[in-house]
């Protein structure tokens, strides 16, 4: 099954090892940035590619890199 487009708050919190309330704060901030570019956003969720680009400087997630892109 293909990976989902959006990350939910619990996945963001786990990935960054932060609390859920802080993950909500980060998602709100990233969604505000996306809104300025004209994107439609969903509260409590963030585009997976955008998330990895913002935090790791890449559009691919770390799990894909660890598996050789598989």
PyMOL Python script that loads the backbone (N, CA, C, O; Angstrom):
from pymol import cmd

cmd.read_pdbstr("""\
ATOM      1  N   UNK A   1       0.847  -1.186   0.000  1.00  0.00           N
ATOM      2  CA  UNK A   1       0.000   0.000   0.000  1.00  0.00           C
ATOM      3  C   UNK A   1       0.891   1.247   0.000  1.00  0.00           C
ATOM      4  O   UNK A   1       1.899   1.307   0.704  1.00  0.00           O
ATOM      5  N   UNK A   2       0.511   2.203  -0.773  1.00  0.00           N
ATOM      6  CA  UNK A   2       1.275   3.447  -0.857  1.00  0.00           C
ATOM      7  C   UNK A   2       1.150   4.227   0.454  1.00  0.00           C
ATOM      8  O   UNK A   2       0.150   4.137   1.166  1.00  0.00           O
ATOM      9  N   UNK A   3       2.192   4.986   0.740  1.00  0.00           N
ATOM     10  CA  UNK A   3       2.194   5.787   1.960  1.00  0.00           C
ATOM     11  C   UNK A   3       1.169   6.915   1.851  1.00  0.00           C
ATOM     12  O   UNK A   3       0.977   7.478   0.773  1.00  0.00           O
ATOM     13  N   UNK A   4       0.523   7.239   2.946  1.00  0.00           N
ATOM     14  CA  UNK A   4      -0.486   8.291   2.954  1.00  0.00           C
ATOM     15  C   UNK A   4       0.141   9.653   2.703  1.00  0.00           C
ATOM     16  O   UNK A   4       1.294   9.895   3.059  1.00  0.00           O
ATOM     17  N   UNK A   5      -0.632  10.537   2.087  1.00  0.00           N
ATOM     18  CA  UNK A   5      -0.145  11.874   1.738  1.00  0.00           C
ATOM     19  C   UNK A   5       0.066  12.729   2.984  1.00  0.00           C
ATOM     20  O   UNK A   5       1.051  13.462   3.073  1.00  0.00           O
ATOM     21  N   UNK A   6      -0.849  12.639   3.943  1.00  0.00           N
ATOM     22  CA  UNK A   6      -0.792  13.492   5.126  1.00  0.00           C
ATOM     23  C   UNK A   6      -0.295  12.746   6.346  1.00  0.00           C
ATOM     24  O   UNK A   6      -0.545  11.553   6.515  1.00  0.00           O
ATOM     25  N   UNK A   7       0.415  13.475   7.192  1.00  0.00           N
ATOM     26  CA  UNK A   7       0.823  12.967   8.499  1.00  0.00           C
ATOM     27  C   UNK A   7      -0.128  13.554   9.530  1.00  0.00           C
ATOM     28  O   UNK A   7      -0.469  14.735   9.467  1.00  0.00           O
ATOM     29  N   UNK A   8      -0.548  12.744  10.464  1.00  0.00           N
ATOM     30  CA  UNK A   8      -1.382  13.220  11.565  1.00  0.00           C
ATOM     31  C   UNK A   8      -0.482  13.647  12.715  1.00  0.00           C
ATOM     32  O   UNK A   8       0.715  13.360  12.728  1.00  0.00           O
ATOM     33  N   UNK A   9      -1.069  14.325  13.660  1.00  0.00           N
ATOM     34  CA  UNK A   9      -0.298  14.900  14.761  1.00  0.00           C
ATOM     35  C   UNK A   9       0.482  13.853  15.547  1.00  0.00           C
ATOM     36  O   UNK A   9       1.615  14.112  15.953  1.00  0.00           O
ATOM     37  N   UNK A  10      -0.096  12.682  15.769  1.00  0.00           N
ATOM     38  CA  UNK A  10       0.611  11.659  16.539  1.00  0.00           C
ATOM     39  C   UNK A  10       1.857  11.161  15.802  1.00  0.00           C
ATOM     40  O   UNK A  10       2.867  10.844  16.429  1.00  0.00           O
ATOM     41  N   UNK A  11       1.782  11.095  14.482  1.00  0.00           N
ATOM     42  CA  UNK A  11       2.947  10.672  13.705  1.00  0.00           C
ATOM     43  C   UNK A  11       4.044  11.740  13.728  1.00  0.00           C
ATOM     44  O   UNK A  11       5.229  11.416  13.809  1.00  0.00           O
ATOM     45  N   UNK A  12       3.645  13.014  13.657  1.00  0.00           N
ATOM     46  CA  UNK A  12       4.617  14.114  13.741  1.00  0.00           C
ATOM     47  C   UNK A  12       5.291  14.105  15.104  1.00  0.00           C
ATOM     48  O   UNK A  12       6.512  14.241  15.194  1.00  0.00           O
ATOM     49  N   UNK A  13       4.505  13.945  16.169  1.00  0.00           N
ATOM     50  CA  UNK A  13       5.051  13.916  17.527  1.00  0.00           C
ATOM     51  C   UNK A  13       6.057  12.779  17.682  1.00  0.00           C
ATOM     52  O   UNK A  13       7.118  12.958  18.280  1.00  0.00           O
ATOM     53  N   UNK A  14       5.721  11.617  17.146  1.00  0.00           N
ATOM     54  CA  UNK A  14       6.616  10.463  17.250  1.00  0.00           C
ATOM     55  C   UNK A  14       7.891  10.678  16.429  1.00  0.00           C
ATOM     56  O   UNK A  14       8.989  10.391  16.905  1.00  0.00           O
ATOM     57  N   UNK A  15       7.750  11.173  15.218  1.00  0.00           N
ATOM     58  CA  UNK A  15       8.902  11.386  14.342  1.00  0.00           C
ATOM     59  C   UNK A  15       9.905  12.361  14.951  1.00  0.00           C
ATOM     60  O   UNK A  15      11.115  12.164  14.838  1.00  0.00           O
ATOM     61  N   UNK A  16       9.401  13.418  15.598  1.00  0.00           N
ATOM     62  CA  UNK A  16      10.264  14.451  16.155  1.00  0.00           C
ATOM     63  C   UNK A  16      10.558  14.253  17.641  1.00  0.00           C
ATOM     64  O   UNK A  16      11.342  14.998  18.228  1.00  0.00           O
ATOM     65  N   UNK A  17       9.928  13.252  18.243  1.00  0.00           N
ATOM     66  CA  UNK A  17      10.074  12.972  19.672  1.00  0.00           C
ATOM     67  C   UNK A  17       9.709  14.197  20.502  1.00  0.00           C
ATOM     68  O   UNK A  17      10.468  14.637  21.366  1.00  0.00           O
ATOM     69  N   UNK A  18       8.520  14.736  20.212  1.00  0.00           N
ATOM     70  CA  UNK A  18       7.979  15.884  20.944  1.00  0.00           C
ATOM     71  C   UNK A  18       6.585  15.539  21.442  1.00  0.00           C
ATOM     72  O   UNK A  18       6.015  14.516  21.060  1.00  0.00           O
ATOM     73  N   UNK A  19       6.038  16.399  22.301  1.00  0.00           N
ATOM     74  CA  UNK A  19       4.692  16.172  22.817  1.00  0.00           C
ATOM     75  C   UNK A  19       3.659  16.426  21.726  1.00  0.00           C
ATOM     76  O   UNK A  19       3.937  17.115  20.744  1.00  0.00           O
ATOM     77  N   UNK A  20       2.473  15.867  21.904  1.00  0.00           N
ATOM     78  CA  UNK A  20       1.382  16.078  20.946  1.00  0.00           C
ATOM     79  C   UNK A  20       0.987  17.555  20.870  1.00  0.00           C
ATOM     80  O   UNK A  20       0.786  18.064  19.768  1.00  0.00           O
ATOM     81  N   UNK A  21       0.867  18.268  22.010  1.00  0.00           N
ATOM     82  CA  UNK A  21       0.544  19.693  21.895  1.00  0.00           C
ATOM     83  C   UNK A  21       1.585  20.485  21.097  1.00  0.00           C
ATOM     84  O   UNK A  21       1.230  21.391  20.342  1.00  0.00           O
ATOM     85  N   UNK A  22       2.862  20.148  21.262  1.00  0.00           N
ATOM     86  CA  UNK A  22       3.898  20.845  20.507  1.00  0.00           C
ATOM     87  C   UNK A  22       3.824  20.472  19.021  1.00  0.00           C
ATOM     88  O   UNK A  22       4.056  21.313  18.152  1.00  0.00           O
ATOM     89  N   UNK A  23       3.504  19.221  18.742  1.00  0.00           N
ATOM     90  CA  UNK A  23       3.343  18.797  17.351  1.00  0.00           C
ATOM     91  C   UNK A  23       2.199  19.569  16.691  1.00  0.00           C
ATOM     92  O   UNK A  23       2.306  19.959  15.528  1.00  0.00           O
ATOM     93  N   UNK A  24       1.098  19.795  17.431  1.00  0.00           N
ATOM     94  CA  UNK A  24      -0.005  20.611  16.900  1.00  0.00           C
ATOM     95  C   UNK A  24       0.494  22.014  16.565  1.00  0.00           C
ATOM     96  O   UNK A  24       0.141  22.569  15.524  1.00  0.00           O
ATOM     97  N   UNK A  25       1.307  22.583  17.438  1.00  0.00           N
ATOM     98  CA  UNK A  25       1.843  23.922  17.222  1.00  0.00           C
ATOM     99  C   UNK A  25       2.694  23.966  15.947  1.00  0.00           C
ATOM    100  O   UNK A  25       2.577  24.897  15.150  1.00  0.00           O
ATOM    101  N   UNK A  26       3.541  22.968  15.761  1.00  0.00           N
ATOM    102  CA  UNK A  26       4.377  22.898  14.568  1.00  0.00           C
ATOM    103  C   UNK A  26       3.536  22.745  13.299  1.00  0.00           C
ATOM    104  O   UNK A  26       3.809  23.383  12.282  1.00  0.00           O
ATOM    105  N   UNK A  27       2.515  21.893  13.370  1.00  0.00           N
ATOM    106  CA  UNK A  27       1.638  21.690  12.213  1.00  0.00           C
ATOM    107  C   UNK A  27       0.913  22.978  11.869  1.00  0.00           C
ATOM    108  O   UNK A  27       0.796  23.329  10.695  1.00  0.00           O
ATOM    109  N   UNK A  28       0.421  23.690  12.883  1.00  0.00           N
ATOM    110  CA  UNK A  28      -0.252  24.981  12.624  1.00  0.00           C
ATOM    111  C   UNK A  28       0.684  25.947  11.911  1.00  0.00           C
ATOM    112  O   UNK A  28       0.289  26.621  10.960  1.00  0.00           O
ATOM    113  N   UNK A  29       1.925  26.009  12.376  1.00  0.00           N
ATOM    114  CA  UNK A  29       2.904  26.911  11.776  1.00  0.00           C
ATOM    115  C   UNK A  29       3.181  26.531  10.322  1.00  0.00           C
ATOM    116  O   UNK A  29       3.216  27.398   9.449  1.00  0.00           O
ATOM    117  N   UNK A  30       3.374  25.251  10.064  1.00  0.00           N
ATOM    118  CA  UNK A  30       3.633  24.803   8.690  1.00  0.00           C
ATOM    119  C   UNK A  30       2.415  25.014   7.800  1.00  0.00           C
ATOM    120  O   UNK A  30       2.554  25.384   6.635  1.00  0.00           O
ATOM    121  N   UNK A  31       1.212  24.778   8.348  1.00  0.00           N
ATOM    122  CA  UNK A  31      -0.002  24.992   7.563  1.00  0.00           C
ATOM    123  C   UNK A  31      -0.200  26.465   7.224  1.00  0.00           C
ATOM    124  O   UNK A  31      -0.689  26.786   6.141  1.00  0.00           O
ATOM    125  N   UNK A  32       0.170  27.361   8.129  1.00  0.00           N
ATOM    126  CA  UNK A  32       0.099  28.792   7.832  1.00  0.00           C
ATOM    127  C   UNK A  32       1.008  29.138   6.657  1.00  0.00           C
ATOM    128  O   UNK A  32       0.641  29.924   5.784  1.00  0.00           O
ATOM    129  N   UNK A  33       2.195  28.543   6.648  1.00  0.00           N
ATOM    130  CA  UNK A  33       3.133  28.759   5.544  1.00  0.00           C
ATOM    131  C   UNK A  33       2.549  28.247   4.228  1.00  0.00           C
ATOM    132  O   UNK A  33       2.671  28.904   3.194  1.00  0.00           O
ATOM    133  N   UNK A  34       1.920  27.085   4.267  1.00  0.00           N
ATOM    134  CA  UNK A  34       1.309  26.531   3.058  1.00  0.00           C
ATOM    135  C   UNK A  34       0.143  27.386   2.573  1.00  0.00           C
ATOM    136  O   UNK A  34      -0.031  27.572   1.368  1.00  0.00           O
ATOM    137  N   UNK A  35      -0.657  27.908   3.508  1.00  0.00           N
ATOM    138  CA  UNK A  35      -1.797  28.759   3.135  1.00  0.00           C
ATOM    139  C   UNK A  35      -1.339  29.993   2.376  1.00  0.00           C
ATOM    140  O   UNK A  35      -2.013  30.440   1.449  1.00  0.00           O
ATOM    141  N   UNK A  36      -0.193  30.547   2.766  1.00  0.00           N
ATOM    142  CA  UNK A  36       0.330  31.740   2.095  1.00  0.00           C
ATOM    143  C   UNK A  36       0.676  31.470   0.637  1.00  0.00           C
ATOM    144  O   UNK A  36       0.710  32.394  -0.176  1.00  0.00           O
ATOM    145  N   UNK A  37       0.931  30.210   0.303  1.00  0.00           N
ATOM    146  CA  UNK A  37       1.247  29.855  -1.081  1.00  0.00           C
ATOM    147  C   UNK A  37      -0.005  29.470  -1.858  1.00  0.00           C
ATOM    148  O   UNK A  37       0.068  29.118  -3.035  1.00  0.00           O
ATOM    149  N   UNK A  38      -1.161  29.540  -1.188  1.00  0.00           N
ATOM    150  CA  UNK A  38      -2.425  29.237  -1.856  1.00  0.00           C
ATOM    151  C   UNK A  38      -2.902  27.810  -1.680  1.00  0.00           C
ATOM    152  O   UNK A  38      -3.915  27.424  -2.265  1.00  0.00           O
ATOM    153  N   UNK A  39      -2.198  27.019  -0.890  1.00  0.00           N
ATOM    154  CA  UNK A  39      -2.598  25.630  -0.660  1.00  0.00           C
ATOM    155  C   UNK A  39      -3.773  25.555   0.311  1.00  0.00           C
ATOM    156  O   UNK A  39      -3.934  26.409   1.183  1.00  0.00           O
ATOM    157  N   UNK A  40      -4.566  24.543   0.146  1.00  0.00           N
ATOM    158  CA  UNK A  40      -5.639  24.241   1.092  1.00  0.00           C
ATOM    159  C   UNK A  40      -5.041  23.314   2.145  1.00  0.00           C
ATOM    160  O   UNK A  40      -4.344  22.359   1.804  1.00  0.00           O
ATOM    161  N   UNK A  41      -5.305  23.583   3.407  1.00  0.00           N
ATOM    162  CA  UNK A  41      -4.736  22.776   4.485  1.00  0.00           C
ATOM    163  C   UNK A  41      -5.836  22.123   5.309  1.00  0.00           C
ATOM    164  O   UNK A  41      -7.000  22.519   5.238  1.00  0.00           O
ATOM    165  N   UNK A  42      -5.458  21.128   6.083  1.00  0.00           N
ATOM    166  CA  UNK A  42      -6.373  20.427   6.980  1.00  0.00           C
ATOM    167  C   UNK A  42      -5.804  20.543   8.390  1.00  0.00           C
ATOM    168  O   UNK A  42      -4.649  20.187   8.625  1.00  0.00           O
ATOM    169  N   UNK A  43      -6.597  21.031   9.312  1.00  0.00           N
ATOM    170  CA  UNK A  43      -6.148  21.199  10.694  1.00  0.00           C
ATOM    171  C   UNK A  43      -5.694  19.856  11.266  1.00  0.00           C
ATOM    172  O   UNK A  43      -6.365  18.838  11.096  1.00  0.00           O
ATOM    173  N   UNK A  44      -4.545  19.869  11.946  1.00  0.00           N
ATOM    174  CA  UNK A  44      -4.041  18.668  12.595  1.00  0.00           C
ATOM    175  C   UNK A  44      -3.336  17.701  11.666  1.00  0.00           C
ATOM    176  O   UNK A  44      -2.947  16.609  12.080  1.00  0.00           O
ATOM    177  N   UNK A  45      -3.167  18.099  10.397  1.00  0.00           N
ATOM    178  CA  UNK A  45      -2.472  17.251   9.431  1.00  0.00           C
ATOM    179  C   UNK A  45      -1.534  18.099   8.589  1.00  0.00           C
ATOM    180  O   UNK A  45      -1.777  19.285   8.367  1.00  0.00           O
ATOM    181  N   UNK A  46      -0.466  17.480   8.128  1.00  0.00           N
ATOM    182  CA  UNK A  46       0.500  18.191   7.299  1.00  0.00           C
ATOM    183  C   UNK A  46       0.921  17.286   6.147  1.00  0.00           C
ATOM    184  O   UNK A  46       1.036  16.070   6.298  1.00  0.00           O
ATOM    185  N   UNK A  47       1.146  17.902   5.006  1.00  0.00           N
ATOM    186  CA  UNK A  47       1.614  17.165   3.838  1.00  0.00           C
ATOM    187  C   UNK A  47       2.954  16.507   4.177  1.00  0.00           C
ATOM    188  O   UNK A  47       3.882  17.173   4.635  1.00  0.00           O
ATOM    189  N   UNK A  48       3.045  15.210   3.952  1.00  0.00           N
ATOM    190  CA  UNK A  48       4.227  14.436   4.311  1.00  0.00           C
ATOM    191  C   UNK A  48       5.486  14.952   3.612  1.00  0.00           C
ATOM    192  O   UNK A  48       6.526  15.094   4.256  1.00  0.00           O
ATOM    193  N   UNK A  49       5.416  15.232   2.327  1.00  0.00           N
ATOM    194  CA  UNK A  49       6.587  15.716   1.588  1.00  0.00           C
ATOM    195  C   UNK A  49       7.035  17.074   2.100  1.00  0.00           C
ATOM    196  O   UNK A  49       8.232  17.323   2.235  1.00  0.00           O
ATOM    197  N   UNK A  50       6.082  17.955   2.385  1.00  0.00           N
ATOM    198  CA  UNK A  50       6.417  19.273   2.923  1.00  0.00           C
ATOM    199  C   UNK A  50       7.091  19.137   4.287  1.00  0.00           C
ATOM    200  O   UNK A  50       8.075  19.821   4.571  1.00  0.00           O
ATOM    201  N   UNK A  51       6.559  18.255   5.125  1.00  0.00           N
ATOM    202  CA  UNK A  51       7.136  18.022   6.448  1.00  0.00           C
ATOM    203  C   UNK A  51       8.601  17.606   6.337  1.00  0.00           C
ATOM    204  O   UNK A  51       9.462  18.192   6.994  1.00  0.00           O
ATOM    205  N   UNK A  52       8.891  16.603   5.515  1.00  0.00           N
ATOM    206  CA  UNK A  52      10.264  16.118   5.395  1.00  0.00           C
ATOM    207  C   UNK A  52      11.178  17.162   4.765  1.00  0.00           C
ATOM    208  O   UNK A  52      12.362  17.233   5.095  1.00  0.00           O
ATOM    209  N   UNK A  53      10.636  17.964   3.867  1.00  0.00           N
ATOM    210  CA  UNK A  53      11.439  19.037   3.284  1.00  0.00           C
ATOM    211  C   UNK A  53      11.812  20.074   4.341  1.00  0.00           C
ATOM    212  O   UNK A  53      12.952  20.535   4.385  1.00  0.00           O
ATOM    213  N   UNK A  54      10.860  20.437   5.184  1.00  0.00           N
ATOM    214  CA  UNK A  54      11.102  21.452   6.214  1.00  0.00           C
ATOM    215  C   UNK A  54      12.054  20.960   7.298  1.00  0.00           C
ATOM    216  O   UNK A  54      12.899  21.727   7.759  1.00  0.00           O
ATOM    217  N   UNK A  55      11.941  19.700   7.716  1.00  0.00           N
ATOM    218  CA  UNK A  55      12.731  19.216   8.833  1.00  0.00           C
ATOM    219  C   UNK A  55      14.028  18.529   8.439  1.00  0.00           C
ATOM    220  O   UNK A  55      14.983  18.518   9.215  1.00  0.00           O
ATOM    221  N   UNK A  56      14.072  17.964   7.261  1.00  0.00           N
ATOM    222  CA  UNK A  56      15.269  17.211   6.883  1.00  0.00           C
ATOM    223  C   UNK A  56      15.903  17.729   5.596  1.00  0.00           C
ATOM    224  O   UNK A  56      16.912  17.187   5.145  1.00  0.00           O
ATOM    225  N   UNK A  57      15.326  18.769   5.000  1.00  0.00           N
ATOM    226  CA  UNK A  57      15.894  19.347   3.789  1.00  0.00           C
ATOM    227  C   UNK A  57      15.778  18.456   2.572  1.00  0.00           C
ATOM    228  O   UNK A  57      16.536  18.597   1.613  1.00  0.00           O
ATOM    229  N   UNK A  58      14.837  17.546   2.612  1.00  0.00           N
ATOM    230  CA  UNK A  58      14.634  16.624   1.498  1.00  0.00           C
ATOM    231  C   UNK A  58      13.153  16.360   1.319  1.00  0.00           C
ATOM    232  O   UNK A  58      12.365  16.561   2.243  1.00  0.00           O
ATOM    233  N   UNK A  59      12.775  15.915   0.147  1.00  0.00           N
ATOM    234  CA  UNK A  59      11.381  15.570  -0.117  1.00  0.00           C
ATOM    235  C   UNK A  59      11.118  14.086   0.112  1.00  0.00           C
ATOM    236  O   UNK A  59       9.988  13.629  -0.056  1.00  0.00           O
ATOM    237  N   UNK A  60      12.143  13.327   0.492  1.00  0.00           N
ATOM    238  CA  UNK A  60      11.962  11.908   0.770  1.00  0.00           C
ATOM    239  C   UNK A  60      12.088  11.679   2.264  1.00  0.00           C
ATOM    240  O   UNK A  60      12.896  12.320   2.937  1.00  0.00           O
ATOM    241  N   UNK A  61      11.280  10.758   2.779  1.00  0.00           N
ATOM    242  CA  UNK A  61      11.372  10.523   4.223  1.00  0.00           C
ATOM    243  C   UNK A  61      12.540   9.612   4.553  1.00  0.00           C
ATOM    244  O   UNK A  61      13.069   8.916   3.686  1.00  0.00           O
ATOM    245  N   UNK A  62      12.927   9.627   5.793  1.00  0.00           N
ATOM    246  CA  UNK A  62      14.105   8.884   6.246  1.00  0.00           C
ATOM    247  C   UNK A  62      13.927   7.377   6.105  1.00  0.00           C
ATOM    248  O   UNK A  62      14.904   6.672   5.853  1.00  0.00           O
ATOM    249  N   UNK A  63      12.720   6.867   6.258  1.00  0.00           N
ATOM    250  CA  UNK A  63      12.488   5.424   6.139  1.00  0.00           C
ATOM    251  C   UNK A  63      12.791   4.959   4.718  1.00  0.00           C
ATOM    252  O   UNK A  63      13.374   3.891   4.535  1.00  0.00           O
ATOM    253  N   UNK A  64      12.410   5.733   3.721  1.00  0.00           N
ATOM    254  CA  UNK A  64      12.702   5.380   2.342  1.00  0.00           C
ATOM    255  C   UNK A  64      14.209   5.369   2.106  1.00  0.00           C
ATOM    256  O   UNK A  64      14.728   4.479   1.433  1.00  0.00           O
ATOM    257  N   UNK A  65      14.912   6.357   2.661  1.00  0.00           N
ATOM    258  CA  UNK A  65      16.356   6.431   2.502  1.00  0.00           C
ATOM    259  C   UNK A  65      17.037   5.248   3.169  1.00  0.00           C
ATOM    260  O   UNK A  65      18.001   4.703   2.631  1.00  0.00           O
ATOM    261  N   UNK A  66      16.544   4.847   4.337  1.00  0.00           N
ATOM    262  CA  UNK A  66      17.129   3.727   5.067  1.00  0.00           C
ATOM    263  C   UNK A  66      16.922   2.419   4.311  1.00  0.00           C
ATOM    264  O   UNK A  66      17.741   1.507   4.417  1.00  0.00           O
ATOM    265  N   UNK A  67      15.834   2.320   3.551  1.00  0.00           N
ATOM    266  CA  UNK A  67      15.535   1.111   2.791  1.00  0.00           C
ATOM    267  C   UNK A  67      16.054   1.195   1.357  1.00  0.00           C
ATOM    268  O   UNK A  67      15.680   0.377   0.517  1.00  0.00           O
ATOM    269  N   UNK A  68      16.885   2.145   1.077  1.00  0.00           N
ATOM    270  CA  UNK A  68      17.432   2.282  -0.266  1.00  0.00           C
ATOM    271  C   UNK A  68      16.415   2.783  -1.264  1.00  0.00           C
ATOM    272  O   UNK A  68      16.515   2.485  -2.454  1.00  0.00           O
ATOM    273  N   UNK A  69      15.421   3.553  -0.790  1.00  0.00           N
ATOM    274  CA  UNK A  69      14.413   4.111  -1.681  1.00  0.00           C
ATOM    275  C   UNK A  69      13.280   3.162  -2.015  1.00  0.00           C
ATOM    276  O   UNK A  69      12.480   3.438  -2.909  1.00  0.00           O
ATOM    277  N   UNK A  70      13.204   2.042  -1.304  1.00  0.00           N
ATOM    278  CA  UNK A  70      12.158   1.061  -1.572  1.00  0.00           C
ATOM    279  C   UNK A  70      10.903   1.417  -0.823  1.00  0.00           C
ATOM    280  O   UNK A  70       9.903   0.706  -0.922  1.00  0.00           O
TER     281      UNK A  70
END
""", "prot")
cmd.dss("prot")
cmd.show_as("cartoon", "prot")
cmd.util.cbc("prot")
cmd.orient("prot")
